[in-house]
């Protein structure tokens, strides 16, 4: 019995560490609802589905093949999100939300909070590069923490987190290599998780912010939840966890 248990345990470890396992999802699992998100459509091939939040945020969940590497694939998605969108499944299923409001202060406050936390966690005080009272800006360079400020803009680099802010335009990127589900003991990180958020004055069609949450094996396909909203950035706070759950459910990360 003891030998049998040892062999069974070894089998579990080998399964978790095996490199031959495939996480290539071919069809999405699209529940009727996920938190505040309600499903409004599913494609016939099961590779895309659309959701909408109570305040009108549009979420398109898609299986995306990796072409030219995962970073290049995600860069194309970022560019497409900042371009005028084609008629989406959400637009076809639900009437446009007419109560769009512009309030970018929430994102600016979040950037300021991230800066403050980074400085506090690093155990350092923000020091000016110039003489007292100089408005040239401030800078911190520490291992894993790189912060610079100038006027009403700024940049934050904390590990995988990148925040670039210039007036009303703010871009947030997070890119991490991770282990796939069931491979906690594997030496190789074969998966990725990525986040992108953009809010700015040049967004098309009255959108206030766009972004995505992505996850899956680095060689694809990736599960990508694309988000567009015509209401203020607090909408993203309300549905962020729900979007993450959809990606985790399908991406295997």
N, C-alpha and C positions, 0 to 999 in steps of 0.2 A: 504493500500500500504506500509506504514511504517513497519508494522508487517511482511509483506511478504519479504521485503528487509532484515530485521533482521534475519528471518529464513533462507533465502538464504545464507547470510553471515556466519551464524553459520554452515550451511552445508558445505561450503567451508573449514572452519577451521577444522571441524571434519574429512573431507576427507584428508586434509593435515597431520593431526596428527594420523589418524587411524593406528592401528597396524596390521589390517587384509589385507592391500594392498600387492600384490605380485609383485616383480620385477624380478622374475625368468625368464630370457630370454631363449627362446628355439631355436631361430634362429637369426643369425646375420644379421644386415643391412650392406651390403658391397657395397658402392657406386663405380662406375667405377674409380673414382679418388678422392683423398683427398689432396688438396694442391699439393705438389710435388710428392706424391705417386700415382702410377698407378697400378690398380688391374691387376693381371696376372692369377688368378684362384679362383674358388669358389667350395667348396665341394658340393656333391649332397644333403647332409642333412642340408646344410646351417650353420653348426657349425664351419667351418673354412674357411678362405679365405686368399690369399696371395697378397702382394703388393711389388713393387720395386721402389726405388728412381732413379733419373737420374744418380747418381754416383755409383749405384750398391748396396746400402743398402737393405737388405732383411727384410721384415716385415711379420710375420705370425700372423693373428688375429684369436683367438680361444676362444671358450666357455669351461671353465675348471671347473669341479665339485670340491667342497670343500671336502677334505678327511682329517680327523684328525685336523680340524681347519684351518682357512685361513693362519696363519703364517706358519704352517707345509706344506701346499699346495704350497705356494710361495717359500719356501726353496727348495722343490723338483724341482721347475722350474728353480731356480738359479743354482742348481747343474747340471741339464740337459743342460742348456745353456753353461756351462763351459766345457762340455764333447763333444766329437766328434759328430756332428749332423748327424741324418739320412738323407737320400735323401729327400730334401724338395720340396714342390710344386713350389717354386721359381726356384730351380735348374732344375726342369723338364720343366719349362716354358720358362726360359731365359738362354742363354749361360753365363758361368762364366765370371766375369769381370777380365781381365788379367792385369789391371793397378793398382794392389794393392800397396799401399805405407805405410810405417811405419813412423808415426809421433805422438808420445805420449806426446810431449811437450804441446799440447793444454790442455790436461787433467791436467797435472801438474800445468799449469798456472791457471786453474780454481780452483784447490784445494787451491793454494796460495791466490787467490782472495777471496774465501770463508773465509779463516782464517782471512785475513785482515779486511773484512767486519764485521766478528763476533767480532773481537777485538774493532773495531771502534764503532759498535752499543752498545757494552757493556760499553763503556766509560772507557776502561782500556788500559794500556800499557803493552806490553809483557815484562816480567821480567825474567831474567835467574835464574835458581835454584842454580847455582854455582857462583864462583867469576868471575869478568869481564874477558872476553876473553875465558871462559870455553866453550867447545863445547858439554857439556853433554846434552844440550837441554833446553827447556823452557816449562812452564806450566801455564795454567790459569784455575781456578775453580770458576765459578760464577753460580748463579741460571739459569739453562737452557743452559749454555755455558761451555763446558769442552774441552779444547784444550791442546794437548801435542805434543811436537816435539822432535825428536831424529835423528840426522844425516840427511839422505835424505828422511825420512819417517815422518808420522804424523797422528794424529787422530783428527777429528772434531765431536763434539756432540752439535747440536743446535736444541732443540726441537725434532721434528721427523726426522731430518736430521742426518745421520751418514756417515762420510767419513773416510776411512782407506787407508793410502798410505804408500807403502814400496818400494822405488825405482821406477821401472817401473810399478809395480802392484798397481792399485787403484780400490777400491770398494766404490760405493755410494749406500746407501739405504735410502729410505724415506717411512715411513708407517704411515698412518693417518686414524683414524676412522672418518667418515663423515655422514651427513644426506643424505638420498636418495632424488632424485629429487621429488619435490612436498611435502616434509616433513620439510620445513624450520622452522616450529613452533613445531616440535616434540621434546620431551625431549630426546628421545633415538636416538643415532647415529647407525643406522643399516647397514650402508655401510662402505666401505673402499676404499682408494686410495693408491697405492703403486708404487714406482719407484725403479728400480735396474739397475745399470750400472757397468760393469767390463771391465777393460782394463789391459792387462798384457802379459808377454812374454810366458805364458804357454797355450795360447788359441790354439785350434786345427785348422788345415786346412787353415792356413794363415789369420785367422780372426784377426782384430785389436781391435775390441770391441764388446761386446754383452750386452744385457739388456732387460728390459721389462717395460711396463706401464700397470698397472692393476687397475680395478675398478669394483664395483658391490656390491650386498648384501653380508654381511659377511658369511651367510650360503650358498651362491653360487646360481647358477654358476657365476664364475667371468669371465669378459671379459678381456683377456690378449693379449696384442700386444707384441710379441717377436721380438727383433731386432738383426740382425747380420750384421756386415759390415767388408769388407776387405780393406776399405780405412780409412783414418785417422779420429780421433774423431770429427772433424768439421762437418762431415756428420751428426752426431747426432744432432748438433745444427740446421741444416737446416730442418730436418724432425720432430723435437721434438713436435712442436705444432700440426702437422698433425697426429702424432701417438696419442697424447692426445685426439684429436677430435674424432677419431675412437672409442676410449675407452669410452669417455663420451657419445657418440651417442648410444652405445649399453649397457653400464653398468648401466645407470640410476643414475649416481652420478654427 
